[in-house]
């Protein structure tokens, strides 16, 4: 199924073992060399078991293009100005399109750039716990650990696509309002 700019699609993230996690709708904005860009408008409802969240600002989500596994084992969210964070990158299994649904498994580890510019790795304790409790296969755990290190470096050094390119996509989303 081809996705056309303006189409509504759903992001479905699970935890290992098909445990439900975050789900939300967004708009297809377009694609570039980095991957597929999706828009999340301020006010979008997001839910997971026992938690709900309403996006306080516009956001764009990047699902990376096919490539080496470490280049694909993540999904990034870039927040408009005045968001609680600037960049939030979930380490995942490589995201895959299933018709109008983007699916991936969240592997707990995150790279975050705060609004002050500080970059850090989050949820290492959760990853260690879930790796044992959920039985992550060794190759999945290794992918997450390798990916988080490389993404942390890329975000810290503002390497593409963490170099400000998301601002253009936030503008595309704003133009659709």
C-alpha positions as CSV (number, residue, x, y, z in Angstrom):
1,X,0.0,0.0,0.0
2,X,1.4,3.4,-0.9
3,X,1.0,6.2,1.6
4,X,0.1,9.6,0.3
5,X,0.8,12.9,2.0
6,X,-2.2,13.7,4.1
7,X,-3.2,10.1,4.7
8,X,-4.0,9.2,8.3
9,X,-2.0,6.3,9.6
10,X,-1.6,4.6,12.9
11,X,1.6,4.0,14.9
12,X,1.4,0.8,17.0
13,X,4.3,0.1,19.4
14,X,4.3,-3.0,21.4
15,X,6.7,-4.4,24.1
16,X,8.4,-7.7,23.5
17,X,6.0,-10.6,23.5
18,X,3.2,-8.7,21.8
19,X,2.5,-6.7,25.0
20,X,0.5,-3.6,24.1
21,X,2.3,-0.2,24.3
22,X,1.7,3.2,22.8
23,X,-0.7,3.7,19.9
24,X,-1.7,6.9,18.1
25,X,-2.8,8.3,14.8
26,X,-0.8,10.7,12.7
27,X,-0.6,12.2,9.2
28,X,1.7,11.2,6.4
29,X,3.8,14.2,5.6
30,X,6.2,12.7,3.1
31,X,9.5,10.9,2.7
32,X,13.1,11.8,2.1
33,X,16.5,10.1,2.3
34,X,16.1,9.6,6.0
35,X,12.7,7.8,5.9
36,X,9.0,8.4,6.3
37,X,7.9,11.5,8.2
38,X,4.6,11.5,10.1
39,X,2.9,14.5,11.7
40,X,1.3,14.5,15.2
41,X,-0.8,17.5,15.9
42,X,-0.9,19.2,19.3
43,X,-4.0,17.7,21.0
44,X,-3.5,14.2,19.5
45,X,-4.6,11.5,21.9
46,X,-2.0,8.7,22.6
47,X,-2.7,5.7,24.7
48,X,-1.2,2.6,26.2
49,X,-2.4,0.2,28.9
50,X,-2.9,2.2,32.1
51,X,-1.8,5.5,30.6
52,X,-3.0,8.3,28.3
53,X,-1.2,11.3,26.9
54,X,-2.3,14.3,24.8
55,X,0.4,15.8,22.7
56,X,1.0,19.3,24.0
57,X,2.8,20.5,20.9
58,X,3.1,19.5,17.3
59,X,5.5,16.7,16.7
60,X,7.0,14.8,13.7
61,X,7.9,11.2,13.8
62,X,10.6,9.7,11.6
63,X,10.5,6.0,10.7
64,X,14.0,5.4,9.1
65,X,14.5,4.0,5.6
66,X,15.7,0.4,5.1
67,X,19.4,0.0,5.7
68,X,21.7,-1.7,8.1
69,X,19.8,-2.9,11.2
70,X,21.4,-0.3,13.4
71,X,20.2,2.4,11.1
72,X,16.6,1.1,11.3
73,X,16.3,-0.1,15.0
74,X,14.7,3.2,16.2
75,X,11.9,5.7,15.8
76,X,12.5,9.4,16.4
77,X,10.1,12.0,17.5
78,X,10.9,15.7,17.2
79,X,8.9,18.2,19.2
80,X,8.0,21.7,18.2
81,X,9.4,24.6,20.2
82,X,8.1,24.7,23.8
83,X,7.7,20.9,24.0
84,X,8.9,19.1,27.1
85,X,11.8,17.7,25.1
86,X,13.4,18.5,21.7
87,X,14.1,15.0,20.4
88,X,13.1,11.6,21.7
89,X,14.4,8.5,20.0
90,X,13.0,5.1,21.0
91,X,15.2,2.0,20.3
92,X,13.0,-0.5,18.6
93,X,12.9,-3.4,16.3
94,X,13.1,-2.1,12.8
95,X,9.8,-0.4,12.1
96,X,7.7,-2.0,9.4
97,X,4.6,-0.8,7.5
98,X,1.6,-3.1,7.7
99,X,-0.8,-1.3,5.3
100,X,-1.7,2.0,7.1
101,X,-0.1,0.9,10.3
102,X,3.6,1.4,11.3
103,X,4.6,-1.4,13.7
104,X,7.6,-1.9,15.9
105,X,8.6,-3.3,19.3
106,X,9.8,-0.7,21.8
107,X,13.1,-2.0,23.4
108,X,13.0,0.4,26.4
109,X,16.2,2.3,25.7
110,X,15.7,5.9,24.6
111,X,18.0,8.8,23.6
112,X,16.7,12.2,24.6
113,X,17.7,15.7,23.8
114,X,16.2,18.1,26.3
115,X,15.2,21.7,25.6
116,X,18.5,22.9,27.1
117,X,20.5,20.8,24.6
118,X,21.6,18.1,27.1
119,X,21.5,14.6,25.5
120,X,21.2,11.4,27.6
121,X,20.3,7.7,27.4
122,X,17.1,6.9,29.4
123,X,15.6,3.8,30.8
124,X,18.7,1.6,30.9
125,X,17.3,0.1,34.1
126,X,14.0,-0.8,32.4
127,X,16.0,-2.4,29.5
128,X,18.0,-4.5,31.9
129,X,14.9,-5.6,33.7
130,X,12.8,-6.3,30.6
131,X,15.7,-8.1,28.9
132,X,15.5,-10.8,31.5
133,X,11.7,-10.7,32.4
134,X,10.6,-10.6,28.7
135,X,13.4,-12.8,27.4
136,X,14.8,-10.6,24.8
137,X,16.8,-12.8,22.3
138,X,20.5,-12.0,22.5
139,X,20.6,-10.6,18.9
140,X,17.7,-8.2,19.8
141,X,19.4,-7.0,23.0
142,X,22.7,-6.5,21.0
143,X,20.9,-4.5,18.3
144,X,19.3,-2.2,21.0
145,X,22.7,-1.7,22.8
146,X,24.6,-1.0,19.6
147,X,21.8,1.3,18.2
148,X,21.5,3.3,21.4
149,X,25.3,4.1,21.4
150,X,25.3,5.1,17.7
151,X,22.1,7.2,18.0
152,X,23.4,8.9,21.2
153,X,26.5,9.9,19.3
154,X,24.5,11.0,16.3
155,X,22.1,13.1,18.4
156,X,25.0,14.6,20.4
157,X,26.9,15.5,17.3
158,X,23.8,16.7,15.4
159,X,24.5,14.3,12.6
160,X,21.7,13.8,10.0
161,X,18.8,13.4,10.6
162,X,19.3,14.9,14.0
163,X,20.8,18.1,12.5
164,X,17.6,20.2,12.3
165,X,16.0,18.7,9.2
166,X,12.9,17.9,11.3
167,X,12.1,21.7,11.4
168,X,11.2,21.6,7.8
169,X,8.8,18.8,8.4
170,X,7.3,20.6,11.5
171,X,6.6,23.5,9.0
172,X,4.9,21.1,6.6
173,X,2.7,19.9,9.5
174,X,2.0,23.5,10.6
175,X,1.0,24.4,7.0
176,X,-1.7,21.7,7.1
177,X,-3.5,23.2,10.1
